[in-house]
Amino acid sequence: MNVPTKKLQPGDTFDVSIYVDQKAARAGEAATAVVVPAGAKVEIQLIVSDHFVVNGSTTTTMTITDEEKSEAKRPFSVTVVPANELPTEVPPSLIATFSYKGRPSGKVSRTVTIAGVATTALAAATERVDVREGVAADLTVLITRAVANDGRQFFCTVRSPLLKKYHKGEPEPWNLPDTAQKIVVGLMNRFTADTITPAMLLAELRGAGRQLFDASPKIFQQAFWDLIDATLEIKNIALVTEEPFIPWELMVPNRRKNGRREQREQALGTEFSIGRWPITDGTSPDQHIPLVDSFVVAPAYVPPLAFALDEAKLVTESFPGEMITPADFNAIERKLGGQGRTIVHFVCHGEDETEDFVQIIRLENAQTLNSNQILGMDGVDKIFEEKHPFVFLNACEVGRTTPALVGVGGFAKSFVELGASAVIAPLWSVKDEIAHTIAQDFYKRVKDEPNTPFAEIVRDLRRKAYIPGHAEDTYAAYCFYGDPAACRSI
């Protein structure tokens, strides 16, 4: 992205040009390899902070060629707003997002220097374009954070091939009243309480779901109801998001219509197949995932997890593999960092460090493994980038008197960053017997129905949390991180 290097003044108009080339990065320039086949036509959308207005269309296209340089069809014309409208305490953001056949495929972010505005120098953030073949979801939500972000400032772009109004999408600011972590923890602490009855749980799930939907981006709410009002069938929703904490699956759509409150009977994640992809470069995950072999991490606790050995046997017999023994730090690092497998399954005790939002699993020999350490394990990043394994994390809590919020930004996000093709993980610690049943049901359907998307299987399991009189939070806890159309490749 080319932007002015000089200090801009209120009212200045300038061009923003987008291109890819085959030259090495210059001194002080950030660059990332572009993973795009020659001939691919990508759509580019420019997102700007409130410091700017875009003159004309916010979208253009670029065809990637074999030439040394491929440029967008046209540059964007951008104007700095007048001084009396200029935000001065927040650094300005210029973000170009890329899509290919309706799927998010990367982004490049920059900031510029404006007189009187809180920014110090021209800077480059994550830059990446990664085109992958696949079918666009019925509803795609792209959440991009501002260049300077405190966990509250984002942009939301919604696309849908089902309605012309949303074929390209329009970005809209999404500013949360507090950090997403605090919002989510406040809601979840109530419906994971040990004294809650099934009826109380169902009420809490629905109540929290309404509040979560109310906190979602307004452009998403509008697009959702536009699709519903047009009686269009929504089968799946793709969330490519730099905000990893909000549990979209639990949202219960509601609105005021003709002076009356209207509410969907089901949560989003029980009505539609949802794939959430918490990644910072704005790229979409794979839709075809081979599952042929496995590693299982099942620590031998005292007392033991009742179903751990049965679950380990289920996975290793369904997809030939081995348990990592002993299940301690060194053995896990040696195996995961030395030999790739297409499935990595954990059945373990989980907990969290609430203040840091770090997920922890207990290992053998009085050891633990946290979601930060997995990123630094020797060789694991290289193996994950080569094999792109499917990860299933079953994190149960000892006694489970107060379920820990283990999934709020923990291992799921870390595994995605390492290169996992997809992850299934609970948002909070789950009951071991039900967790085992969920694993059994999931792997059986994957074996018997290889063309059924993983997100659809998780959706069907999640529905059991909302059965009147039998509500159980363990079923609501599981989320699928990946593409909503992803399924087993055979």
Buried (B, 14 or more C-beta within 10 A) or exposed (E): BEBBEEEBEBEBEBEBEBEBEEEEEEEEEEBBEBEBEEEBEBBBBBBBBBBBEBEEEBBBEBBBEEEEEBBBEBBBBBBBBEEEEBBEEBBBBBBBBBBBBBBBBBBBBBBBBBEEBEBEEBBBBBBBBBBBEBBBBBBBBBBBBBBBBEBBBBBBBBBBBBBEBBEBBBBBBBEBEEBBBEBBBEBBBBBBBEEBEBEBBBBBBBBBBBBBBBBBBEBBBBBBBBBBEEEEEBBBBBBBBBBBBBBBBBBBBBBEEEEEEEEBEBBBBBBBBBBBBBBBBBBBBBBBBBBEBBBBBBBBBEEEBEBBBBBBEBBBEBBEBBBBBBBBBEBBBBBBBEEBBBBBBBBBBBBBBEEEBBBBBBBBEEBEBBBBBBBEBEBBBBBBEEBBBBBBBBBBBBEBEEBBBBBBBBBBBBBBBBBBBBBBBBBBBBBBEBBBBBBBBBBEBBEEEEEBBBBBBBBBBBBBBBEEEEBBBBBBBBBBBBBBBBBBBE
